[in-house]
């Protein structure tokens, strides 16, 4: 993914914003990333990706987000079509 692509599509939070937030604030747990413009609090699709960024920053490595923007959005669409866990609550 491009750094400027939305990682959290619901709230239009880019990969770059999330990575910078994690580097600057060093959240103790991944759920604190929600303080970055609400990332991860909408449909829930991006939560595993937010956790990957948190882990990667903590371990000093680049996050494994190797997919195109189109693939990311296609997989998100399939997630919603299958009935995301947040919709089932």
C-alpha positions in Angstrom: 0.0 0.0 0.0 1.0 3.6 -0.6 1.7 5.6 2.5 -1.1 8.0 1.6 -3.7 5.2 1.0 -6.4 5.0 3.6 -5.8 2.2 6.0 -9.0 3.0 8.0 -11.4 3.6 5.1 -14.3 4.5 7.5 -12.5 7.5 8.8 -10.0 8.1 6.0 -6.9 7.5 8.1 -3.8 6.9 6.0 -1.1 4.3 6.6 1.4 7.2 7.1 -0.8 8.9 9.8 -1.1 5.6 11.7 2.7 4.9 11.5 3.6 8.4 12.6 1.1 8.2 15.5 2.5 4.9 16.7 6.1 6.2 16.4 5.4 9.4 18.3 3.0 8.2 21.0 4.3 4.7 21.5 0.9 3.3 22.6 1.1 0.5 25.2 -1.6 -1.6 23.4 -2.7 -1.6 19.7 -6.3 -0.5 20.7 -4.9 2.9 21.6 -4.4 3.6 17.9 -8.1 4.5 17.9 -6.9 7.8 19.3 -5.5 8.5 15.8 -8.6 10.0 14.2 -10.8 7.1 15.3 -8.8 4.5 13.3 -10.3 1.0 13.8 -13.5 2.1 15.4 -15.8 1.8 12.4 -16.3 -1.5 10.6 -13.3 -3.2 12.2 -11.7 -4.3 8.9 -8.5 -2.5 9.5 -7.8 -3.7 13.0 -5.4 -6.5 12.0 -3.5 -4.0 9.9 -3.3 -1.5 12.8 -2.0 -4.3 15.0 0.6 -5.2 12.4 1.8 -1.6 12.3 1.9 -1.5 16.1 3.9 -4.7 16.3 6.3 -3.7 13.5 7.0 -0.3 15.1 7.6 -2.0 18.4 10.0 -4.5 16.8 11.7 -1.9 14.7 10.8 -3.4 11.3 8.6 -2.3 8.4 5.0 -3.5 8.6 3.9 -6.2 6.2 1.2 -4.3 4.2 2.2 -5.5 0.8 -0.9 -5.3 -1.3 -2.3 -2.8 -3.7 -5.0 -0.3 -2.7 -7.3 -2.1 -5.1 -6.7 -5.5 -3.4 -7.1 -4.0 0.0 -10.5 -2.5 -1.0 -11.6 -5.7 -2.7 -10.8 -7.7 0.4 -12.6 -5.2 2.6 -15.7 -5.5 0.4 -15.6 -9.3 0.7 -15.2 -8.9 4.5 -18.4 -6.8 4.6 -20.3 -9.2 2.2 -19.4 -12.1 4.5 -20.9 -10.2 7.4 -18.2 -8.5 9.4 -18.1 -9.4 13.1 -19.1 -5.8 14.1 -22.2 -6.0 11.9 -23.3 -9.2 13.8 -23.3 -7.5 17.2 
